[in-house]
Amino acid sequence: MVNSKNDLLIWLGILAVLDVIIPIPLTGLVIIYGILQRPAWFTDIVSKISSGIF
């Protein structure tokens, strides 16, 4: 079973590879989307990081 920290690292790795292949800053776009739209998954990740769970 993959925990949330490993899942986050896997997705960041996939985004990093796509960022190298496609010259569009996908990681930056995801962060901008998260800041502007504030989806539940993004706020959960931010709250876990700020509380020290990760």
Phi, psi and omega in degrees: 000137182264125178276175187293328179292315178294322178298317178297317180294323178297313180295321177295324176295317178297316178296324179293319178295316178297326179294327178286319183286312182256124185282033174254128182288084184296322179298317177296321178294321177295319179294317178297317177300317181295323180288317184283317186266337181049060177291161185299320182294325181289316179292329175295315180296316180296319180291324177293320179294316183288335178272353176090015180288323180284000000 
